[in-house]
Amino acid sequence: MEYLRTLKPLFTISKHWTPIRCIQARYCSKVAKTTVGTREQRTTVDKFKSQISSGPSFQDFIRGVSVNEVRPEDGDQSDSYLPEGLEMGNSRKVYFETYGCQMNVNDTEIAWSILQKKGYERTVNLNKADVVLLVTCSIREKAEQTIWNRLKQLTAMKRKKLKTHTPMKIGILGCMAERLKTELLEREKLVDVLAGPDAYRDLPRLLTVADGGQQASNVLLSLEETYADIMPVHHAPQGHSAFVSIMRGCDNMCSYCIVPFTRGRERSRPVTSILEEVRMLSDQGVKEVTLLGQNVNSYRDTSQEQFCGSDRTKLSRGFNTVYKTKQGGLRFSDLLDQVSLIDPDMRIRFTSPHPKDFPDEVLHLIAERGNICKQIHLPVQSGSNQVLKAMRRGYTREAYLDLVKNIKQIIPGVSLSSDFISGFCGETEDDHRQTLSLIREVGYNVGFLFAYSMRKKTHAFHRLKDDVPREVKQRRLVECISAFREEATRVNAALIGSTQLVLVEGESKRSAADLCGRTDGNTKVIFPREDAAVQRPESQSAPIRAGDYVLVKILSASSQSLRGRALGLSSLRGSATPCETLQTMMHRLDEHVVSDTTLSTHH
């Protein structure tokens, strides 16, 4: 029974829950202390025992930690209150709204896969929805406030549907469900269902309970749940790209971050499951896969005995962690190696990594494989050693810059992106200036910058003081954004005149006359919708479609995007355009470069 120490209740019962049975506690006391002598007393005891034997068992209220346990076959006793048939969706329509990071996009696909197998149908029309599920984020206060506002809108819509036979149910999934479970259930009765990041398997039961008029909640955090046996239903636009979750949770415990408390400890999905999903996506024609995790490059698969050696995890030089180095397991470099071999014409990206987990073998693998994008997200958060220490990031400014230098040496032409937090606890003007100087020294082409938002449960909430005024945070944020844009403009301008391989995403948001896509370095490229040269006996040009690789001559640049003109269709394994045709087109294009540089850099 030692493992039971890791367990939490399968679900919580709100104050609105009506019990199926009501058995008073005094009977237990009576049975324990009284010697049964009379027939009346014996009848009472027998009746109570009968109620116990026919009611829910202890197993009905807990979930085992192993996700690989054998599930009961049809006809066997279920581990739920509800008969299997009652958990069916019966073609009820479910509508998803996804907020926050790419992990939430993947969580949406997992939740939909589970509900689809239970007979639910998906709709993109909110007015037709029987169930509305919001996949939420808690990383910042603004993200949570967005959800609260949306809940009020949905509740007003729900009240208008109360006269129907199947009134609309509202559910909160993901991080916000875990962080604010009590408040979500009690505040104005806005929510019918809560499911934390590790409880999506329980969604059919929770929705069935909600159909009975009760609030239902399961925010259990698991030590093992990776949804390895559930194949997500990918819902990517045009089907050219997809996210694949490889690990969940985080062990880093950065002082500002709520993730370890909303998504739990790190656990990695078995490599066999990941490879199966990537092969399936390749067969479907997907051209780009992004491997996902809260700390994606700390991946460590220990699911098979042969993986559990004595080797300890390696960190980037000069980096450390709040936890001891881990032993054994198949590492991120091993997984990245195997994934990249599945389809040489499929781009491989990964996010979000931690700078501590970039040993040289990972960098050399990225440099060697043509389909692993030469773009690395390297979150730094601050350029000040004092702030980095308060954040518990495990490195100094100097160690971070040494890593940047090492990356640029091993991967020439690499594109770097980063995260920054302005106004963290105790940040001074000098600390802020050091962050500005780091932004200018590294030269990122993509950045994610935010003002600090204190989150409950975090180390900073308990130990530090949020002492930077809001207006100072905003002013520093604006200055960081300005510095980033200056450097991004410089980095992107260096690409003018080059030819970039672009994976086409589709039509530009601002003009149907333009298409957009992304370079290997993840920079957006806008170019006119024109036929491109191809290698075909019957034709020398063809329309460009989403999912195509296209060679684009870059003509102008801004901090946000590049503009150019398509030269011809291509691939990761080599150009499909005849060399003579490509040279002719480039010569013709060069004649018009002067006029084309006036093209707008906005889209």
Secondary structure, DSSP 8 states (H G I E B T S, - for coil): -GGGGG---S-B--TT---S----THHHHHHHH----SHHHHHHHHHHHHHHHHS--GGGG---S-TTS----TTS--SSSS-GGGG--TT-EEEEEE-SSHHHHHHHHHHHHHHHHTT-EE-S-GGG-SEEEEEE--SSHHHHHHHHHHHHHHHHHHHHTTTSSS--EEEEEEHHHHHTHHHHHHSTT--SEEE-TT-GGGHHHHHHHHHTT--EEE----SS---TT-------GGGSEEEEE-EE------TT--HHHHH-S-EE--HHHHHHHHHHHHHTT--EEEEE-TTGGG-EE-SSGGG--S-B----TT---SS---B-SEEHHHHHHHHHHH-TTSEEEEE---GGG--HHHHHHHHH-TTB-SEEE---B-S-HHHHHHHT-S--HHHHHHHHHHHHHHSTT-EEEEEEEES-TT--HHHHHHHHHHHHHH--SEEEEEE----TTSHHHHH----S-HHHHHHHHHHHHHHHHHHHHHHHHTTTT-EEEEEEEEE-SS-TTEEEEE-TT--EEEEE---EE---SS-SEE---TT-EEEEEEEEE-SSEEEEEEEEEE-TTS--S-HHHHHHHHHHHHTTHHHHTTS-S--
